[in-house]
Amino acid sequence: MGALTGTEFRRALGLRSTNFEMEFSGKTVIFRTIGYGHGVGMSQTGADAMAARGAGYDEILAWYYTGAELKVPAGVAV
């Protein structure tokens, strides 16, 4: 068997995302996925659904990019 892409691996195991952690416990492997989809950013469908429920851009970005800090560049009016 050849190498798999991240997407092929995710699909083969039925994982929600390619962004995951593995834990080994005896003969058991536990996968913990982070987010949904391809693991490289924001789901347009999910962001749209959040906006439809009234979430602002800052809340949406905080949901998808945990730990990131949103800053307004100097000289830009808000």
Secondary structure, DSSP 8 states (H G I E B T S, - for coil): -----HHHHHHHHT-SBS-EEEEEETTEEEEEE-SSBTSSS--HHHHHHHHHTT--HHHHHHHHSTT------TT---
